[in-house]
Amino acid sequence: MSIDPREKVVLFIDGANLYATSKAIGIDIDYRRLLAEFQAKSYLLRAYYYTALVEDQEYSSIRPLIDWLDYNGFTVVTKPAKEFTDASGRRKIKGSMDIELTVDALEMAPHYDHLVLFSGDGDFTALVAALQRKGKRVTVASTLTTPTPMIADDLRRQADFFLDVAELAKTVGRAATERHERAPHVDRTPVTADDKGK
């Protein structure tokens, strides 16, 4: 990881995108270990987790994860997802958090040196460029190990550093079949094409 231990670091996690990435490489992210990994290597100011929630469901499989993150050092940002039926009659859920993440990253920019963005979504390329113009360093975390890369090429090129989630998983991941009793780590947010790297 290319982080200077003196840097003030923030993590911005695009929940749906990181879920799609970890699922594609066959691991679950252990969020407790993820936090510890960055706290050990830098001055971690904040860790943000963004996801959309389907509010009218009686039970949401992501709710236990959201609650756990909220009580264990993450700032969780949610909004209601929109449900719709596409042209072929299939139920779809759309819930992009791109705008919320972008606004927060820019507003908080005076307070950190290095932003680590967990997303492969090419829509964040302009955000990365804007932060760099403000003198910030940006690491993008996604993967190139899948048959179809989970990160947009222009986003990877724009970032100062690229962190492969498959490599990071060696210290903060576990096989998708393992389960942890106390802290749920599986984000089952429905993923739409808009949420994946383009």
C-alpha positions in Angstrom: 0.0 0.0 0.0 1.4 3.4 -1.0 0.4 5.4 2.1 2.8 7.6 4.1 2.2 6.9 7.8 2.1 10.7 8.4 -0.8 11.2 6.0 -4.3 11.9 7.2 -6.3 9.2 5.4 -10.0 8.8 4.7 -11.7 5.7 3.2 -14.7 6.2 1.0 -16.5 2.9 0.2 -19.0 2.5 -2.6 -20.8 -0.4 -0.8 -22.5 -1.9 -3.9 -19.4 -1.7 -6.0 -17.2 -3.2 -3.3 -19.7 -6.0 -2.8 -19.7 -6.8 -6.5 -15.9 -6.8 -6.6 -15.5 -9.1 -3.6 -18.2 -11.4 -4.9 -16.4 -11.6 -8.3 -13.2 -12.7 -6.6 -14.9 -15.0 -4.2 -14.2 -13.4 -0.8 -16.0 -11.5 1.9 -14.5 -8.4 3.3 -13.9 -8.4 7.1 -14.6 -4.8 7.8 -13.0 -4.9 11.3 -9.7 -6.1 9.7 -10.1 -3.5 7.0 -10.3 -0.7 9.5 -7.4 -2.1 11.5 -5.2 -2.5 8.4 -5.5 1.2 7.6 -5.2 2.4 11.2 -1.9 0.5 11.4 -0.5 2.1 8.3 -1.7 5.7 8.6 -3.6 8.3 10.6 -7.1 7.2 9.6 -9.5 10.1 10.1 -12.7 8.5 8.9 -14.1 5.5 7.0 -17.4 6.2 5.1 -19.6 3.4 3.7 -22.3 4.4 1.1 -25.2 2.2 0.2 -28.8 2.5 -0.9 -31.5 0.6 1.0 -34.9 -0.7 -0.2 -37.0 0.7 2.6 -40.3 -1.1 2.0 -38.9 -4.6 2.6 -39.8 -6.2 5.9 -36.2 -7.5 6.2 -33.2 -6.2 4.4 -30.2 -8.6 4.3 -27.9 -5.6 4.4 -29.4 -4.2 7.6 -27.2 -6.2 10.0 -24.0 -5.1 8.2 -25.1 -1.4 8.2 -25.9 -1.6 11.9 -22.6 -3.3 12.7 -20.6 -0.8 10.6 -22.4 2.1 12.3 -21.4 0.9 15.8 -17.8 -0.1 14.9 -16.0 3.0 13.5 -17.7 3.6 10.1 -19.8 6.5 9.1 -22.7 5.0 7.2 -24.5 7.0 4.5 -27.7 5.6 3.1 -30.6 6.7 1.0 -33.7 4.9 -0.2 -33.2 2.8 -3.4 -35.7 3.2 -6.2 -37.5 0.1 -7.4 -38.8 -0.1 -11.0 -39.8 -2.6 -13.7 -37.6 -2.6 -16.9 -38.9 -3.0 -20.4 -38.8 -6.8 -20.2 -40.9 -6.9 -17.0 -38.0 -7.6 -14.6 -37.9 -5.9 -11.2 -34.8 -3.8 -10.9 -33.4 -1.7 -8.1 -31.5 1.5 -8.7 -29.6 3.2 -5.9 -26.5 5.1 -7.0 -24.7 6.9 -4.2 -22.2 8.6 -6.5 -23.4 12.2 -5.9 -23.5 11.8 -2.1 -20.0 10.3 -2.0 -18.6 13.0 -4.4 -20.0 15.9 -2.4 -18.7 14.5 0.9 -15.3 13.8 -0.5 -15.0 17.4 -1.8 -16.4 19.0 1.3 -14.0 17.1 3.6 -11.0 17.7 1.3 -9.4 20.4 3.6 -9.1 17.9 6.4 -7.2 14.9 4.7 -4.1 14.2 2.6 -5.0 10.9 1.0 -8.4 9.5 -0.1 -8.8 5.7 -0.6 -11.8 5.1 -2.9 -13.2 1.6 -2.9 -14.9 1.7 -6.3 -14.2 0.9 -9.9 -16.9 3.2 -11.2 -15.6 5.4 -14.0 -18.0 8.1 -13.0 -15.6 8.9 -10.1 -12.8 9.9 -12.5 -13.8 13.6 -12.4 -13.8 13.5 -8.6 -10.3 12.0 -8.5 -9.0 14.7 -10.9 -10.7 17.5 -8.8 -9.1 16.2 -5.6 -5.7 16.0 -7.2 -6.0 19.6 -8.3 -6.5 20.4 -4.6 -3.2 18.6 -3.8 -4.7 15.3 -2.5 -3.4 11.9 -3.3 -5.9 9.3 -4.3 -5.8 5.5 -4.2 -8.5 3.5 -6.0 -9.3 0.0 -4.7 -10.9 -2.4 -7.1 -9.6 -5.5 -9.0 -8.1 -6.5 -12.3 -8.0 -10.2 -11.4 -11.5 -11.0 -12.8 -12.1 -12.0 -16.4 -13.8 -8.6 -16.9 -12.0 -5.9 -14.9 -14.1 -4.4 -12.2 -12.5 -1.0 -12.6 -12.9 1.5 -15.4 -9.6 2.1 -17.2 -9.8 5.9 -17.1 -10.4 5.8 -13.3 -7.3 3.5 -12.8 -5.2 5.8 -15.0 -6.3 9.0 -13.2 -5.6 7.7 -9.7 -2.2 8.2 -8.1 -2.2 4.6 -6.9 -4.2 1.4 -7.6 -4.9 -1.1 -4.8 -6.1 -4.5 -6.0 -8.8 -5.8 -3.6 -7.6 -9.4 -4.4 -4.2 -8.4 -2.9 -5.8 -6.6 0.0 -8.0 -9.6 0.7 -5.0 -11.6 1.8 -5.1 -9.5 5.0 -8.7 -8.3 5.2 -10.7 -11.0 3.5 -11.9 -14.5 3.9 -13.5 -17.2 1.7 -17.1 -16.4 1.1 -18.1 -19.6 2.9 -16.6 -18.6 6.2 -18.9 -16.9 8.8 -18.0 -14.7 11.7 -20.4 -14.9 14.7 -20.3 -11.3 15.9 -20.0 -9.1 12.9 -21.8 -9.7 9.7 -19.7 -8.7 6.7 -21.8 -9.6 3.7 -23.3 -6.7 1.8 -26.1 -8.1 -0.3 -27.1 -4.8 -1.9 -28.6 -5.4 -5.3 -26.2 -4.3 -8.0 -27.2 -2.5 -11.1 -25.1 -1.8 -14.2 -24.8 1.8 -12.9 -23.1 0.6 -9.7 -20.3 -1.4 -11.4 -17.2 0.0 -13.1 -18.0 0.9 -16.6 
